[in-house]
Amino acid sequence: MTDSFRVFFQVVLLWLAGLGAATQFAKIAVPFAEISQLYPAHSDTIGWLLSIVSLIGVILGALSGAIAGRIGPSTLLISGLLLGGAMSLFQATELGFYVMLLTRVVEGLSHLAIVVAAPTLIAQITHGRARNAAMVLWSTFFGVAFALNAWAGLPMVARFGLTGYFLIHGLLMLLIAGIIYACRIRVDLEQSGSVGFGISEWVNAHVKAYRSPFISAPAIGWFFYTLTFVSLLAILPGRLPEHLSATIAGLMPLAGIVLSWLAVPLLLSVMSCVAVVSLGFALGIAILCAAFMGLPLAAVCVALFAVLGLVQGGSFAAVPELNETPEAQALGYGAMAQMGNAGNLLGTPILLAVLWRGGDAGVLAAVIGIYAAAITAHLWLARRRQACLQS
């Protein structure tokens, strides 16, 4: 096996681990009607089965990056896959609601471990253009997982029930963990030692991550991206005629994945990752402004999500571009996980409130403001990085 093929194989394995992590969300979100039928007495709190995973990410995201820097991303990744697989197998035993909720809290820990450790490993085993292409591939894991769960997962639920669905997910997670362990993907870290879980460690991880304009920049931009991504995917198709709604809803994330694949590797050969991210936000503003000038909403939906693919691919690639050491990269991906979960939690309630008060025009104007704030934040952080390099 040549070195290049070995690295390619390892990157695909790590991406598959990401699909398993994203399915921890998708396995509840996609068959949500079936999940609701499983717990009819808890209809008012059933949404927590989905959102509590994000809540764990908000609280522990930065700390998970620090832990990856201490124990090593390979160990963290395998632990996360084993824990996630075990939880899915346990969930296949038809648990009561509150026990199921507790397993989702544990899955939140598993999810964080995977989404911090896997891209850290990818960034270390790849270089140059191969790294850019690998990070673009990694950036698609969430959208691809949701698509696969919609296309293959729902028929699986119809045939085997939720028990079989959870069982298959758990077995696949354990299988991927075993293969990654056998591949012995290792990264040498500059720091090692015991890992703390107290308040001081939690505070120190946040201070270290967000004080640095190098570590924090991808995460800050990612917050503005996730603040609108899921919320717009939920809101915009419903503002379209009924015969278009489902089709456009399917095309929106697909457009982002396709443009990310086609354009981001080319753009990264002539631009920095942060510049690609800012370009994506700027093009998003231009498309939203075109909506006020008469561009049909269906075209706005697809075009907007297409250019957001630049933000998606550029943000993940920005972490290794701005941070050389595995420890700093782990902190960067931990901060991205934290800010991404925060954006997912806040985005839909905020934009729904804007929709109720300002209608469609209010939502589009609010999103323009969010993207303008993202560009401003990136410019400010770029000035801080320049000042650090000159001092």
Helices and strands as residue ranges (DSSP letters): H 3-29, H 32-38, G 40-42, H 48-71, H 73-91, H 97-125, H 128-139, H 141-148, I 149-153, H 154-183, H 199-211, H 213-235, G 236-239, H 242-268, H 273-292, H 297-322, H 326-390
